[in-house]
Amino acid sequence: MTTQDDLNVLRSGVPHWNVWRARRKRFDLSGVDLSGCDLRRICFRDGNLEGVILRKANLEGANLDGANLAQADLSGANM
């Protein structure tokens, strides 16, 4: 289940998200539709991204180490 607070932080932008993530170990964005988002250099390390939709998202330089990407849709994503 997506944590609304996590989603609100993400909506504030990648730089804000990365600062927030540096202080927090876990997050849950499962099932969120992030299609077409510019997520360059975002830190998704160790997070729950199960079922997330990242179609055509720009993930260039993103840190996905240890992230749960089970059933994630990455079709057309720039990685």
CORZINOR-V572304 format. One record per backbone hydrogen bond with DSSP energy under -0.5 kcal/mol. NH is the residue of the N-H (numbers start at 1). CO is the residue of the C=O. E is the energy in kcal/mol with one decimal. If there is no record, write none. Layout:
NH|CO|E ; NH|CO|E
//
This chain:
3|28|-2.1 ; 4|2|-0.7 ; 7|3|-1.9 ; 8|4|-2.5 ; 9|5|-2.0 ; 10|6|-2.1 ; 11|7|-2.2 ; 12|8|-0.7 ; 12|9|-1.1 ; 13|10|-1.9 ; 17|13|-2.6 ; 18|14|-2.9 ; 19|15|-1.7 ; 20|16|-2.5 ; 21|17|-3.0 ; 22|18|-1.5 ; 23|19|-0.6 ; 23|20|-1.2 ; 24|21|-1.1 ; 29|48|-2.8 ; 31|50|-1.5 ; 32|29|-1.8 ; 34|32|-0.8 ; 34|53|-3.2 ; 36|55|-2.5 ; 37|34|-2.0 ; 39|37|-1.0 ; 39|58|-2.2 ; 41|60|-2.1 ; 42|39|-1.8 ; 44|42|-0.8 ; 44|63|-2.6 ; 46|65|-2.2 ; 47|44|-1.8 ; 48|27|-2.3 ; 49|47|-0.8 ; 49|68|-1.9 ; 51|70|-2.4 ; 52|49|-2.2 ; 53|32|-2.8 ; 54|52|-0.7 ; 54|73|-3.1 ; 56|75|-1.5 ; 57|54|-2.1 ; 58|37|-2.7 ; 59|57|-0.9 ; 59|78|-2.9 ; 62|59|-2.4 ; 63|42|-2.8 ; 64|62|-0.8 ; 67|64|-2.1 ; 68|47|-2.8 ; 69|67|-0.9 ; 72|69|-2.3 ; 73|52|-2.5 ; 74|72|-0.8 ; 77|74|-2.2 ; 78|57|-2.6 ; 79|77|-0.8
//
